[in-house]
Amino acid sequence: MFNIFNFWKQRAFKRHMSQQDRRLTIYTRNNPDSDALASSLALKRIAEHYNIDASIYYTGTIQNKTLINILGDDVINTPSISPSRNPIAFVDILPTEIVEKIVPAIVLGHTLGNTEGIRCSYRDIRTTETTSSILIEYLNKLGVAIDKQLATLLLFAIRDKTKTLITNITLPDLEAYWFIHKYVDMELLNSLEHPAVKLDTFEDLSRAIGNRVIKGTSLFTTVGYVKDPGTIPKVCKYMLDIEGISTSLVFAVNATKIHIFAESKNMEMNMKNILKKAFGDWGEATGGTSTASISIPLGVFGIAADNEKAKQLLLKSIGDSISTKYFHVLEAE
C-alpha cells in the first residue's frame, strides 16, 4: 500500500518544501470539484506542517454549496490565475491548461493526457482517477496530522469521482480510501452526499426535461437563462436517471457566459476530451473522464438583448450551435 511516493520522492519533496520562502500560493482548476478542493486543502495542511503559510485560489464557481460552507476562508475566489511573488503550486490543474504562462514550483495532479513540456521544480502527475488519492499518500508518508474535516473531504472526493467506487476506480484510489476512512466524520459525509436541494434546481430540472433532445443514449438540453449556474451539474445528474440515457449535456446562459456541463456513465467516454473537441475553440474545458465543464464568453454569440423575444432567439441560436457540435463529436467518438 502506498509505494509510489518512495524514499527518493519524499526526500525531493521535503527538500523542496524546506526551500520555500514561508509562503505558498496554491492554484486549483476553474469551477473546482470536490477532488480539486480536497486535494488543495491537503497540500495546504502539508505546507502548514512545514511551517509554511499557504493560500488556495480558484476561478469560476464551486458547484457544491455545502463544500463552500465547510471550506470557508480556506479557499479564495480569484478572477484569474496570475503570477505571484510567492512560489506557486498547481493542484489538479496543469500549467498547459491555462493561458497565462506561469512556471510553478509544484505540480500535483492526475491526468491521462499529454504532460510533455511542463516546467516546474517538483511534479507528481499520475494516472489515478483522483488527485485526492495522491495527497492522501503524501499525508500518510509525511506524518501530517489528519483532522476529521480534511479526511471527510478527501474520502467524499474519491466517492464522488468514482460514483461510490463503481466506475473508473484504480488500485491507488482504493488504497487511499481504505487508509483515510478511519478518520472520517460520518455526519459531515452524509451532509456532503445529501445536500439540501434548492427550489431553483427543481425549476431548472423542469425546463431541462421540457427542452431535452435525445439521440440514441445521449441527451442534450438547456435550462435557459439562470442567475446561479451552480444548479446545472445537479440537473445533469438527474438527466442520467432517465431510462436509456448514458450521457447528458446541459447548458445555461447567465449575464456574461454560456455554462456547459456534461456527464457520462459510459466508461468508454472521456467527457473532457469531448468538450475540448467540440468547444475548445471557444473556451477551456475542465474536468475528467466522467464529468466535464466549460464556460464560454457570451460575446461569441453577441450580447443578449433586454427584449424577451430577442433573448429567446439568441438562446435558440446558442442551443443549435452547441447541439450540432456536440452530437457531431459524439458520433465521431
N, C-alpha and C positions, 0 to 999 in steps of 0.2 A: 504494500500500500504506500502511495506517495513516493515514487522513485525518480521522478523527472527533475525535481528541484534538489539535485545531488550536492555533495560537498563542495564541488568547484563552483557550481552555480550559486550556492549560498554565500560562498566566500566573495565572489564577484559582486553580489548584491549588497552584502554588508559593507564592503569596501566603498561601493558607490554611495551608499547612504551616509557613510561617515564623512564623505567629501562634500555633502550638500551644505549650503550656506544657511542652515537652520530654518529655511523656508522652502516650501514646495507647492507649486501650483498644479492641481490635478484637473485635467480636462477629460470629460467623457462625451459620448456621442449626442447628436441632435435628437430631440424627443426621446430621452433615455428610457429604457425599460427597466424592469426590476433587476436584471442581471448587471447592467451597466452601473446602476446606482449602488447596489450592494457591494460589487467588487471595488468601486471607487471608495466607498466608505471603509472597506477593509484595508486598502492601501493607506488611507488617512490614519487609521489606527496603528498601522505598522510604522508610519513616519513618526507618529507621536511616541511610539515605543522607543524610537531612537532620538527622542527629544527634538524633533523637527516639527514646526508648525506647518500644517497643510490645509489648503482650502480647495473645495471641489466646485467646479463650474460646469454648467451645461447650457446648451442653447435649445430653443424650441420650448416644448411643454412636457410636463410629466403627466402621463395619462391617468395613472392610479392616484387619486386624491388622498387615499389612506397613506400611501408612501410619502407624500408631501408632508402630511401631519407628523409622521414618525421621524422623518429626517430633519425637519425643522431647519435650524441655522447651519446644519452640516453641509447643505448644498446651496449654491447661489446661482441664480439665473443670470446669464450674460447675453448681450445681443449677438456676439460673435467670438470665435476663438482667435486670439491675437497674441503676439509675442509678449513675454513677461520678463521683468528684471530678475525674477526668481527662476530656478530650474523648473522645467515643465515635465509632467508625466502624462502620457496618454493612456487611458484605461478603456478598453473595449472600443477603441477607435484607432485607426491607422493614420499616420501623417499623410498618406496618399489620398485619404478621403476628404481632405479639406482643401479649400482654395488657397488660403494663406500658407506660404512656405515657412514652416517652422521646424527646427531641428530639436526635438525633445530630448531630455536626458534619459527618460524611461518610457518604454512602450510595453504594455501588458495587455494581452487580449487573445481571443480565439478567432480563427478565420480559416476558410477553405480557399481563400483567394490568393492572388499573387502578392508576395511580400518582398519582392526584389526591389532594390533601390531605396529601402527605408534606412535612413541615417539616424542613429541615436547612440548613446553611450552604453545603455543596457536594454536588452529586449528579451521578452519571453512570449512568443506567439505560438499557440498550439492549435491542433485540430480537434479540440474538445467542443462540445455543444455550448458550454458556458464559460465565461471568464471567471465566474464565482468559484468554480472548482479549482482553478489555478490559484486564486488568492487564498482559498481555504488551506491549500498545501503550504503556502507561504506562512500563514498564521501558525500552522502546526509545527513546521520545521524551525521557525524562528523563535518559538516560545512566547508569542504575543498573547496577552490576555484576551479572551473572547467573552464579551458580555452577551446577555440574552438577546438584546435588540439586534446586534450585529449578526449573531448566529441565526436568528429567525429570518432576517432579511436574506441572508445567503442561502438558506435552505428553501425559502419561498422562491427565490430566483431560479434555482435548479428545477423545482417542481413546475414553475411557470413556463420555463423554456422547453421542458421535456414532456409537457402535458401529464404531469404527475408520474414521471418515469415510464412513460409509454412509448414516446417517439423520440428518435434521434439521440437516445441516451448512449453515452460512452462509458467505458470502464472507469476512467478518472472521475467522471461525474458521479458514478455510483459510490466510488471510494470516498469522495469528498462528502457526499450525502450521508454516508454511514458515520463518518467521523464527526460531523457537525451536529447531527440530530440530537445528541445528548445534552446540548446546551440550549435547546430551543424553548421559547415561551409559547406554549400551545394556544393560549388565549389570543396572543398577538398574531400568531399564524392564522388562526381562524378568522380574525378581523381582516387580514390581508387577502385571504382567499374568498371571503364572502363580504365584500364591501357593500355599503348601502347604495342602492340604485336610485338615481335622481329621476324625477318625473320627466326631465328633458330627454333622458335616454329612451324612455318608452315612446315619447312623441317622435323622436328621430327614428326609432325602430318601425313605427307605423308608416312613416314616409318611405323608409327603405324597402319595406315589404311591397308597398304600392308601386314603387319605381323599379322593381327588380327586372333584370333581363337574364335569362338562363340559357346557356348553350352547353349541352352535354351535362357535365358535372360541375361546370364553372358558373358562378353568379356574379353579376355586375349590378351595382345600384348606387343611388345617391340619396342623401338626406337633405339636400338643398342648401340653403343659407343657414348658417349656425353662428351663435355667439361663442360657444365653447366646443372646439373640435375634439376635446377630450372624450366625448361620447362615442366617437367613431370606432375605436377598437372594440368596445363592448358590442356595438351594433354588428360589427363584422363577425364576432364570435357567435352571436345569435343566428346570423345567416347560415353559418356552418351546421346549425342544428336542423336545417330544412332537409327533408329526406332526399337523398341522392346527390347532395351538394358536397364536394370535397375541397373546393377553392372558392373564395369570395373576395371581392374588391369593393370597397365603399369609399366614396369621395364626398367631400363637403366644401363649401365656399364660405369664407368669412370676409371681413372688410378688405384684407390685403392679399390673401393667399388661397390657393386650392390645396386642400389636405387630402391625401390619398393613403388608405391603409388596406393592406391585403394580408390574408392568412390562408393557409392550406393544411389539410390533413394528409395530403398526398406526399409520402416521403421522397418521391422522385422529383418533386418540385423544389426549386430554390427561389423563393419569393423575392429576395433582394436582387438576384440576377435578372429576374423577370421585370421588375420595376425599373431596373437600371437600363435594360434593353429597350423598354417601352418609352420611358420618360427621362432617360439620362441626359438628353439634350436640354431639358427644362429645369432640372434640379438634381440634388444629390440624394440617392436612395440610401436609407439606413435600415438596419435590422439584421435578419439572418435567414436561414433556410425556410423556416415555417412561417414567420411573420416579418413584414417589412413595411416601411412607410416612406413617403416623400412629400415635401412641401414645395409647391410651385408658385412663384410670384404671379399674382392675378394680372399683372401687366402684360404677360404673354398673350392674354386673350382680350386685353383692353380693360378699361375701367367700367365697373358696373354702374349703371345709371340709377337715379332715385326712382325713376318710373318703374312700377311693378311689372308691366308688360315687357319692358326692355330687359329687366333683370331675369325674367323667366326665359326670354330668348337667348340671353347670354348663358344661362345655366344649361339650356339645351345644347348650345353650341359647344360648351365645355364638355358636356357628357358625351356627345357624339365623337368628339376628338379623342377623349380618353378611352372610351369603349372600343373604338376602331383600333387604336394602337395596342391596347391590352389584349384583345382577342386575337389580333394578328400574331403577337408574340407567343401567346398560349398555343396557338395552332402550330407554330414553328417548333415549339418545345416538344 
